Amino acid sequence: MTMRRSFIWTTLGQIILFASQMASQILVARHLTPYLMGVSAIAFSISDFVNLMQTFGLRNFLVREASLDDKMIASTFTINLIMSLATSSLVVGIAFLGSSIYHEPRVGDVLLVVAMIPVVMSLELIPGGLLQRNMQFGALAAVSSAKAIVAATTSATMIFLHASYMSISYGALAGALVSTGLTCFLGRRHLHWRLDLSQWRRVTTFGLHMLSVGGVANVAVRSVDLIVGRVLGLASLGLFSRASALNNVLWSNIHLVFTKVVFSRMADEMRATGSIRDIYLKTVNLVTAVLWPAFAGLAVFGGPVVYMMYGPKWVGAGPILSVFAVAAMGLTATTMSWEVFVVCSRTGEQARIESVRSIILIAAISVLSQFGAIIAACCRIVDAMAAFLLYRTKINEMTEVVNRELFAIYGRNLLLTLSTIAPAVALMQWWRWQPNVPFYQMLLAALAGVIIWAAMSRILNKVLAAEIGSITSRLPFNRLYKAL
């Protein structure tokens, strides 16, 4: 499958995922209070904190490895299964601990449900990883869509059955079951559940590098939630988690479309030519051209978006969402950093970088959380700045690019971003930055921004314009785009 077709398949899957996530989030938020949302959020944070054991990144090992035989695949499955069982056992074991620390027994109830997810998901590792290695993104898009729809539907159903704060955990478990079942069916020719540890050393070496990278990062991110919940209370964490969830919907449904497809292509390019320079520069160009305007628009409309979707009781999450969106723009500048280190087999260096970055993030949230939720959210901006400073030189070295090339891309796309959000800024200034902006006015400002973005891309970003023209060449509105 070509990279463009892979991108289209992944995009279609992410559109369905986005719609399902948004519908579920709106329904849950409108039926739960910030405090009950905080109960669920803290339980998932504790679970994810423990799940750092499972951050072995073995699906990416299957994608990256130059050659795979039956023993290597069996060893990968076995090690992942062992880690999954250990993770689930630990989550069950500490269910009572989360309840005692936060003086809320309902935290333990959620933990007992989510403890089952790692074991369920371990069964899809091999078929899912080999589908991605073979760039069968149509099948993967079907899986992610089905998982999102089932998770959202289950959560909604449980809300109406008065399951309250347990609804999200039931939805997550149902989604995991469907994802595993469908992945195993679509990738049935790749099913490989044989136990073997003959290649444990190579698999574990990669896994430990991933654990030191992803595990440390996971500890830092989840520490933010744990500290906010402990210092500011579960109600503030509820606002924090809703803002984070909205921001992550945009990050996951746009950024991951690029990185999931490009990673497979990047690994293939490295195996074939030994260089990823061209594909990296193109990816940075496209990602910043799309995500910077999107996140900047979300930052401007943070208050109205929260007010419109979740209602007045969640209005405090609006400013937090705006801060998160600004931080996401910073993180986008170092896009594909993880993938570059993996493809270039330098994950040990990334582990050291992530350790320093995590220390900075935990120190920032520990200090900033003393001044309220909005100031605490600024720890994400500190993290984005640290990531840029820590990663830039190493990534340039591995991709053979220079700062002059990157900053030329950043400059053009920053101008594109400022032009795109101009109508949104003007509208919010007119309303004196109040959250109750009429929806139709927001929609008109957003449409105006999209038109400006499309027109300016033809002037400022020829690579983006060429991609848009290629994707839309067979669509009815292509003549309108060409006329701009």
C-alpha positions in Angstrom: 0.0 0.0 0.0 1.3 3.4 -0.9 2.0 6.1 1.7 -0.8 8.3 0.4 -3.4 5.4 0.4 -2.2 4.4 3.9 -2.7 8.0 5.0 -6.3 8.1 3.5 -7.2 4.8 5.2 -5.9 6.0 8.5 -7.6 9.3 8.2 -11.0 7.7 7.5 -10.5 5.5 10.6 -9.5 8.5 12.7 -12.6 10.5 11.5 -14.8 7.7 12.9 -12.7 7.5 16.1 -12.9 11.3 16.5 -16.7 11.3 16.1 -17.1 8.5 18.6 -14.8 10.0 21.1 -16.5 13.4 20.9 -20.0 12.0 21.3 -18.9 9.9 24.3 -17.1 12.7 26.0 -20.0 15.1 25.6 -22.5 12.7 26.9 -20.4 11.6 29.9 -19.4 15.2 30.8 -23.0 16.3 30.8 -24.1 13.5 33.1 -21.2 13.6 35.5 -19.9 16.3 37.8 -16.2 17.4 37.7 -15.7 15.5 41.0 -17.0 12.2 39.6 -15.0 12.7 36.5 -12.0 13.2 38.7 -12.7 9.9 40.4 -12.5 8.1 37.0 -9.5 10.2 35.9 -7.4 9.4 39.0 -8.1 5.7 38.7 -7.0 5.6 35.1 -3.9 7.7 36.0 -3.0 5.1 38.7 -3.6 2.3 36.2 -1.5 4.0 33.6 1.2 4.7 36.1 1.5 0.9 36.8 1.2 0.2 33.1 4.7 1.7 32.6 5.8 -1.9 33.0 4.1 -2.7 29.8 5.6 0.2 27.8 7.9 -2.2 25.9 6.8 -0.9 22.5 6.9 -4.4 21.1 4.5 -3.6 18.3 7.1 -1.1 17.0 9.8 -3.8 17.4 7.8 -6.0 15.0 7.6 -3.0 12.5 11.2 -2.0 12.8 13.0 -5.4 12.9 14.8 -6.1 9.7 14.0 -9.8 9.7 11.5 -11.8 11.7 11.3 -15.6 12.2 8.9 -17.7 14.2 11.2 -17.8 17.2 11.5 -14.0 17.3 7.8 -13.6 17.0 7.0 -16.2 19.7 9.6 -14.6 22.0 8.0 -11.2 21.5 4.5 -12.5 22.3 5.7 -14.4 25.4 7.5 -11.4 26.9 4.6 -9.1 26.2 2.2 -11.6 27.8 4.3 -11.9 30.9 4.4 -8.1 31.3 0.7 -7.8 30.7 -0.1 -10.4 33.4 2.3 -8.7 35.9 0.7 -5.3 35.1 -2.9 -6.5 35.7 -1.9 -8.2 38.9 -0.3 -5.0 40.2 -3.3 -2.9 39.3 -5.6 -5.3 41.2 -3.1 -5.3 44.1 -3.1 -1.5 44.5 -6.8 -0.9 43.9 -7.2 -0.3 47.7 -4.2 2.0 47.7 -5.7 4.5 45.4 -8.8 4.5 47.5 -6.9 5.3 50.7 -4.6 8.0 49.3 -7.4 10.0 47.9 -10.0 9.0 50.6 -12.3 7.8 47.9 -13.3 4.1 47.7 -14.8 4.5 44.3 -11.3 4.8 42.8 -10.7 1.2 43.7 -13.9 0.1 41.9 -12.7 1.6 38.6 -9.2 0.1 39.0 -10.6 -3.4 39.3 -12.3 -3.1 35.9 -9.4 -1.5 34.0 -7.0 -4.1 35.4 -8.4 -6.6 32.9 -7.5 -4.5 29.8 -3.7 -5.2 29.6 -4.2 -9.0 29.4 -7.0 -8.7 26.8 -4.9 -6.4 24.6 -1.8 -8.6 24.8 -3.5 -11.1 22.5 -3.6 -8.7 19.6 0.1 -7.7 19.7 1.4 -10.1 16.9 -1.5 -9.8 14.4 -1.7 -6.0 14.9 2.1 -5.5 14.7 2.4 -7.5 11.5 -0.6 -5.8 9.9 1.2 -2.5 10.6 4.5 -3.8 9.3 2.8 -4.8 6.0 1.1 -1.3 5.9 -2.4 -2.8 5.9 -3.9 0.3 7.3 -7.4 -0.4 6.0 -7.7 -3.3 8.4 -6.1 -1.3 11.2 -8.6 1.6 10.5 -11.5 -0.8 10.8 -10.2 -2.0 14.1 -9.7 1.4 15.6 -13.1 2.5 14.3 -14.9 -0.5 15.8 -13.1 -0.1 19.1 -14.0 3.6 19.4 -17.7 3.0 18.5 -18.1 0.1 20.9 -16.3 2.0 23.7 -18.4 5.1 23.2 -21.7 3.1 22.9 -20.9 1.1 26.0 -20.1 4.2 28.0 -23.3 5.9 26.8 -25.4 2.9 27.6 -23.9 2.5 31.1 -24.6 6.2 31.7 -28.3 5.7 31.0 -28.2 2.6 33.2 -26.9 4.8 36.0 -23.4 3.3 36.2 -22.1 6.9 36.7 -18.3 7.1 37.2 -17.9 3.4 36.2 -19.2 4.1 32.7 -15.9 5.1 31.2 -14.1 2.0 32.5 -16.8 -0.3 31.2 -16.5 1.4 27.8 -12.7 1.0 27.8 -12.9 -2.7 28.6 -15.6 -3.3 25.9 -13.5 -1.5 23.4 -10.4 -3.6 24.3 -12.4 -6.8 23.8 -13.7 -5.8 20.4 -10.3 -4.5 19.3 -8.6 -7.7 20.2 -11.2 -9.9 18.6 -11.3 -8.0 15.4 -7.5 -7.7 15.1 -7.2 -11.4 15.5 -9.8 -12.0 12.9 -8.4 -9.6 10.3 -4.9 -10.6 11.0 -5.7 -14.3 11.4 -2.9 -15.4 9.1 -0.5 -13.7 11.5 -1.9 -15.3 14.6 1.1 -16.6 16.7 0.4 -17.4 20.3 3.2 -19.9 20.8 5.3 -19.4 23.9 9.1 -19.2 23.5 11.9 -17.3 25.1 14.8 -18.3 22.9 15.2 -14.7 21.5 14.4 -13.0 24.8 17.7 -11.1 24.9 17.1 -9.1 21.7 13.5 -8.5 22.4 14.1 -7.5 26.0 16.9 -5.1 25.1 14.6 -3.3 22.7 11.8 -3.4 25.3 14.0 -2.1 28.1 15.0 0.9 25.9 11.4 1.5 25.2 10.5 1.1 28.9 13.2 3.7 29.8 11.8 6.0 27.2 8.0 5.5 27.3 8.0 4.3 30.9 9.7 7.4 32.2 7.5 9.6 30.0 4.4 7.8 31.3 5.5 8.3 34.9 6.0 12.0 34.3 2.6 12.5 32.5 0.6 10.5 35.1 2.5 12.2 37.9 0.9 15.4 36.7 -2.6 14.0 37.2 -1.7 12.4 40.5 -0.2 15.6 41.9 -3.1 17.8 40.6 -5.6 15.4 42.2 -3.7 15.4 45.5 -2.9 19.1 45.7 -6.0 20.7 44.1 -8.6 18.0 44.7 -10.6 15.6 42.5 -12.9 18.3 41.2 -10.0 20.3 39.8 -8.6 17.1 38.3 -11.9 16.6 36.6 -11.6 20.0 34.9 -8.0 19.2 34.1 -8.8 15.8 32.6 -11.7 17.1 30.4 -9.4 19.8 29.0 -6.7 17.3 28.4 -9.1 14.8 26.8 -10.3 17.5 24.3 -6.8 18.4 23.5 -5.8 14.8 23.1 -8.7 14.2 20.7 -7.2 16.7 18.3 -3.6 15.4 18.9 -4.6 11.7 18.4 -6.8 12.2 15.4 -4.5 14.3 13.4 -0.9 13.9 14.7 -1.2 10.1 15.0 -2.6 9.8 11.5 0.8 11.2 10.3 3.1 9.4 12.7 1.5 6.0 12.4 1.8 6.0 8.6 5.1 7.8 8.4 6.8 5.5 11.0 6.2 2.4 8.8 7.4 4.3 5.7 10.4 5.7 7.6 11.4 2.2 8.8 11.1 0.9 5.3 13.1 3.8 3.9 15.9 3.3 6.5 16.1 -0.4 5.6 16.3 0.4 1.9 18.5 3.6 1.7 19.9 4.2 5.2 18.6 7.8 5.2 15.4 9.4 6.4 16.2 13.1 5.6 13.7 13.8 2.9 10.8 12.0 4.5 11.5 13.7 7.9 11.6 17.3 6.4 8.4 16.6 4.5 6.7 15.3 7.6 7.7 18.3 9.8 6.5 20.6 7.0 3.1 19.0 6.7 2.5 18.3 10.4 3.3 21.9 11.5 1.3 23.3 8.6 -1.8 21.4 9.7 -1.5 21.1 13.4 -0.2 24.6 14.3 -3.4 26.3 12.9 -5.6 23.6 14.4 -4.2 23.9 17.9 -3.9 27.7 17.7 -7.6 27.8 16.8 -8.4 25.6 19.7 -6.4 27.9 22.0 -8.5 30.9 20.8 -11.8 29.1 21.1 -11.0 27.1 24.2 -13.6 28.7 26.4 -16.5 28.6 23.9 -15.7 25.0 22.9 -15.9 23.8 26.5 -19.0 25.8 27.2 -20.8 24.6 24.0 -19.9 20.9 24.4 -19.9 20.3 28.2 -22.2 23.1 29.5 -21.7 25.9 32.1 -20.5 23.6 35.0 -17.3 22.8 33.0 -16.5 26.4 32.0 -13.4 26.3 34.2 -11.8 23.8 31.8 -11.8 26.4 29.0 -8.6 28.3 30.0 -6.9 25.1 30.8 -7.7 23.8 27.3 -6.2 26.9 25.8 -2.9 26.4 27.7 -2.8 22.7 26.6 -3.3 23.7 23.0 -0.5 26.2 23.1 1.8 23.5 24.6 0.7 21.1 21.8 2.0 23.5 19.2 5.4 23.4 20.9 5.4 19.7 21.0 4.5 19.6 17.3 7.8 21.3 16.5 9.7 18.2 17.5 7.3 15.8 15.8 8.4 12.2 15.1 11.2 12.4 17.7 10.4 9.1 19.2 10.0 7.4 15.8 13.4 8.8 14.6 15.2 7.4 17.6 13.6 4.0 17.1 14.3 3.8 13.4 17.9 4.9 13.9 18.3 2.3 16.8 19.4 5.0 19.3 16.7 4.5 21.9 19.3 4.4 24.7 20.1 8.1 24.1 16.4 8.9 24.0 16.0 7.3 27.4 18.5 9.7 28.9 16.7 12.6 27.3 13.3 11.5 28.5 14.7 11.1 32.0 15.8 14.7 32.1 12.6 15.9 30.5 10.5 14.0 33.0 12.4 15.5 36.0 11.7 19.0 34.5 8.0 18.2 34.1 7.5 16.8 37.6 9.4 19.7 39.1 7.3 22.2 37.1 3.9 20.7 38.2 5.0 20.4 41.8 5.7 24.1 41.9 2.9 25.4 39.6 0.1 23.3 41.1 0.4 25.5 44.3 -1.1 28.4 42.3 -4.3 26.8 40.8 -5.3 24.6 37.9 -4.7 27.2 35.1 -1.1 27.9 36.3 -0.6 24.2 36.8 -1.5 23.6 33.2 1.5 25.7 32.2 3.7 22.8 33.1 2.9 21.4 29.6 4.4 24.5 28.1 7.5 24.1 30.2 7.6 20.4 29.0 7.3 21.4 25.3 10.1 23.9 25.6 12.3 21.3 27.4 11.5 18.7 24.7 12.6 21.2 21.9 15.8 22.1 23.6 16.7 18.5 24.5 15.8 16.8 21.2 16.6 19.3 18.4 20.3 18.7 18.1 20.1 14.9 18.2 17.3 14.7 15.7 19.2 17.0 13.3 22.2 14.7 13.6 20.2 11.5 12.8 18.1 13.0 10.0 21.0 15.0 8.5 19.0 18.3 8.5 20.2 21.7 9.7 18.4 24.3 11.8 18.3 26.7 8.8 16.0 24.3 6.9 13.8 23.7 9.9 13.4 27.3 10.9 12.5 28.2 7.4 9.7 25.7 7.6 8.7 27.0 11.1 8.6 30.6 9.9 6.4 29.9 6.9 4.0 27.8 8.8 3.8 30.3 11.7 2.8 33.0 9.2 0.2 30.5 7.8 -1.1 29.9 11.4 -1.4 33.6 12.3 -3.3 34.2 9.0 -5.6 31.2 9.7 -6.7 32.2 13.2 -7.2 35.9 12.4 -11.0 35.6 12.1 -11.2 33.6 15.3 -9.2 36.2 17.2 -11.3 39.0 15.8 -14.5 37.3 16.9 -13.3 36.6 20.4 -12.1 40.1 20.8 -15.6 41.3 19.7 -17.1 39.1 22.5 -14.4 40.3 25.0 -13.2 36.6 25.3 -16.4 35.4 26.9 -17.3 31.7 26.6 -20.9 32.1 25.4 -20.1 33.0 21.8 -22.9 31.8 19.4 -22.1 28.6 17.6 -23.0 29.9 14.2 -20.5 32.8 14.6 -17.8 30.4 15.7 -18.6 28.2 12.7 -18.3 31.2 10.3 -15.0 32.3 11.8 -13.7 28.7 11.5 -14.8 28.4 7.9 -13.2 31.7 7.1 -10.0 30.5 8.7 -10.0 27.3 6.6 -10.5 29.3 3.4 -7.6 31.6 4.4 -5.5 28.5 5.3 -6.1 26.9 1.9 -5.4 30.1 0.0 -2.2 31.0 2.0 -0.9 27.4 1.7 -0.6 28.0 -2.1 1.7 30.9 -1.4 3.6 29.8 1.7 3.7 26.1 1.5 4.0 24.4 -1.9 4.5 20.9 -0.4 1.2 21.2 1.5 -0.6 22.7 -1.5 0.6 19.8 -3.7 -0.7 17.2 -1.1 -4.0 19.0 -0.9 -4.3 19.0 -4.6 -3.4 15.4 -4.9 -5.9 14.2 -2.2 -8.7 16.4 -3.5 -8.1 15.9 -7.3 -11.0 13.6 -7.7 -13.4 15.4 -5.3 -16.2 17.7 -6.6 -14.9 20.8 -4.8 -11.4 20.6 -6.3 -12.3 23.3 -8.9 -13.1 25.7 -6.0 -9.7 25.0 -4.3 -7.9 25.6 -7.6 -9.7 28.8 -8.1 -8.5 30.3 -4.8 
